[in-house]
Amino acid sequence: MTICVCGAGTMGSGIAQVAAMAGHTTILYDLNEAVVQQASARIGNDLQTLVQKQKITPEKRESALQLLRFTTNVSDCIADVVIEAVIEKMEVKTALFNQLAAINSPETIFATNTSSLSVTALAQTLPEPGRVAGLHFFNPAPLMKLVEVVKGKNTTAGVADRLVALTAQMGKQPVVCRDAPGFIVNRVARPYYIESLRIAEEGAVPLSTIDRILESKGFRMGPFKLMDLIGNDVNYAVSCSVYDQLGQPDRLRPSPLQKEKLDAGHLGKKTGRGYYEY
């Protein structure tokens, strides 16, 4: 099977790494040549780290690298399954999918890694909405096992079944859900972030203490460390999307503290500064 991942940022490159390690011919596309080069280096380094930790053999690393192709030419994006991991804007995603639908087979499946946008609304812009579904990986994709397979109103059962089988073959744990604001994880996770941000806004306790307390209670990563890993731009966009789609309940009102970080360009690890400095 050939898999094309569109968007070579942290999430896209992670998905591409997972696909190649599972034995699939994998195309990783991005308009930005520098981003593509960074993704190539990142994947190579990550695979080498796995070799050093004896998680994979040198032969497995070489096999995965041989299956990867990096490109800035959208005409190269021909595959059995296309997974987009581009910016969280509906118009960008739909424009990309329509461009790719014109050059791909009528059998190609189009999967969106959106965190919160409506899969149904996205699919309705394509000629065949039945072959569009959500395929929501979590960051970092090579490590996180869960994948949400999101069925839009028009997604066919066959498409959902194929994506479940594909993600299971990749060593992931697929969970099927219907298209709904925030799907499962991001719907549940909003209070984790928003209530932590409100405590920090009130000045009741330093944000580092909030992280430390929640980690001591079993969370693998505190909310501020996690938002810095995800990116404040992505996290804030998801909060706004879920807030609006659910009728703007006050309990889910996006945080002005996070908006300040976004406006200042302090997006987290990818910019070297967020709630912490890196």
N, C-alpha and C positions, 0 to 999 in steps of 0.2 A: 504494500500500500504506500502511496505517496501522500505526504501531509505537508501542507504549506501553512506556515505561521506568518501572519502579517503584523509587523510591529516588533522591532528588535530590542526593545527596552528590557528591563529586568524580568518582567513577567513573560514576554514573548520569547526571549532567549532561553528562559527556564523551561517553557513548554517544548520548545524545539529540542532542547537537550534530552528531555524525557522521551520524546518521540523517537529520536535517533537511537537512544539507549535501548529502546524496545524493538529495534530492528527495522524501523521504517525509513524509507528514503524521505528526507526532510529538507524543505526549502524554507529559509528564513529571509523574509523581505522587509526592507525599510527604505523609505525615500532618502534618508540621510546616510551618506557613505561612512561618516565618522561613527555613527551609532552602530552600523553593521560591523565595522572593524572592532569596536569595543565588545560587541556581542560575541564575535568570533574568539577574541582573546579571553573573554569571561568563561565561555564554555570550555575552551581548552584548559584553562587553569582549574576549573571545577572538576573536570574529568581527571586531571593529573592529581589533584588532591584526593580523589576517591581511590586512585591507584596507590598513593602513598599510605592511605589508611587501610589498604588491603580490602577495600569494599568491592573493587572491580579489578580485573587483570589488565595488564598493559595491552593485551590483544583486544579486550572489550573496548578500551579507550580508543584504540586505533580504528576499530570497526565502526564505532559511533561517529568518529570524525569523518570517516570515508562516506558515511551516509548523509552528511550535512552539506548543503549548498547555500551560499550566502549571495544575495542579489539586491540591487537597487532598481531593477527593471521589472515593472509590474507584469510585463508579458511573460515572464518566467514563472508566474504564479499559477501553474496548472497542476491540479492535484485531485485526488479522490476526496480528500477532506481539507477544507480551508478553515483555519482558526484565526480570527482576528483578535489582536490584543493591542489595538491602537487607542488613541486618546478617547476619554469617556464623553464623547459628543455624538449624539444620534446622527447628525448630518454627515459627519466624517465617516462613520461606520457604514451608513447606508450607501453613500457615494462609492466607497471602496467595494462593497459587496456587489453593487450593480455593475461596476467596472469589471469585476472578476467573473460575474455570471455571464457576461458577453463572450468570454474567451474559454470558459470551462465547459465540460460535458454537462448535459441535462441530469446526469446522475450524481454530480458533485454535491457533497453536503457542505453547507455553510454554517459554521459554529461561531458564536460570539462569546468572548470571555468577559462580557460586560458584568460589572458588579451589581448593577441595579436598574439599568434601563430596560424598558419593556421589550422582550423578545418578540412578542406578537406585533407590536408597532414597527419594529425593525423589519420583520419578515414581510410585512404587507407592502413594502416598497419594492420587493423583488418579484420577478415574473412567476416564480414557483415558491410561494411561502411555505409549502409543506416540507421542503428540504432545509429549513432553517431552524436551528435550536440554540439554546444556550449551553455553553460548556465552560463552566466557571471554575478555573483552577485557583489555588490559593498560594500566596507568596511565602517562602520561595517554592516554586513549583516542583523542583526536583525532590524536595524533602516532604512537603505536605501531601498526605495521602488522599484527603477528601477532594472530590470533584462533584459539583452540582450539575446534573444534566437537566436543563430547563426546557420543558415542553411549552411552546407557545400554543395559542388556540388552533393554529393550522399545522403544527408539526405532526408529521405522520408517525405512526407507531414504529414503522420500520426504521425511520431515521433515528429515533430515540434509542431503539434497541441496538442499532449499529454503534452508536456513540457509547452506550453502556458497555458493550463488548470491547470496544477499542480502549476505553480508559481502564477497564479491568485488565486487559492484556498489557497495558503500560505499568501495571503494578499499583494502580490507584484504587480507591474505594468510591465507586460512583453511587450517587444518591439521586433519584429522579424526583423532580418536583414540578409543579405547574408554575406558569409565569405569574408572579405576584411581586409587589414592591419589596425589594431587598432579598427576594427568594427566601432561603432559610437562614443561612449564617449571618448575612448582613442585616437582616431584620432583627435577629436575636442580639447581635453585637452592638447595635446603636446605643443602648443604655450604658454598656460597658465604657464606651468612649465619652458619650455626652455627659453622663453623671460625673465621671472623673474630671472632665474639663470644667464643669460647674464648680466642683470642689476647689479646683485650682484658681478659678476666677474669683471665688470668694476669699481667697488668701488664707483658707483654714489650715492648709498644710502644703509644704513644697511638693511639686509634682513628682520629684524623685522618690519621696516618701510614699506617695500613692502607688507608684510602680512597685516599690519594694514590698509594701504590705500585700498587694494583690498577688505578687509572685509567691510570697510566703504562704498564701492560701491555696496554692495549687495552679494558678495561671502560669503558663510557660513564659509569658512575656507581659510586662505591665502595659497599660494602654498607651502611655506616651512613647515608650520604646517601640511599640507596635505601629503606632501612627507614623513615627519617623521611618520605620522600615517600609511601610506601605506607600508613604508619600502623603503629605498633608493635602496636596491638590486632589489626589484620588479619593482620600478618605472624606474630605469635605464635600466633594461632588456627590458621593454616595449618600452622605447624611442629608444633603439638600434634596436629592432625588426621592429618597424614602419619605422625608418630611412632607414634600409636596404631594406625592402619590397617596399618602394616607390622610390628606386633608389638613395638614399643618397642625398637629396636636402639640401643645406647649411642651410636653414631656420629651419630644423629639426635636425641639427647636435647635438648629445648628449653632455651634458655639462661636461667639465673637472673638474669643481668644484664638481659635483655630483660623478664623478668617484673617486676623492680624498676621499670623504666620504666613498664610497664603499670599497676602498682599506684599509682604516683605520679601518674598521669594525664599523663605526658610521652609523648604519642603521636606527636610529630613535628610536621610543618609545620602540621597542622590545629589543634594546640593551642598553637603558638608555641614549643614546646620538646620536644626528644627527646634524641638524642645531641648535637645542636647546638641553639643558640637562634636563633629567627627573629623 
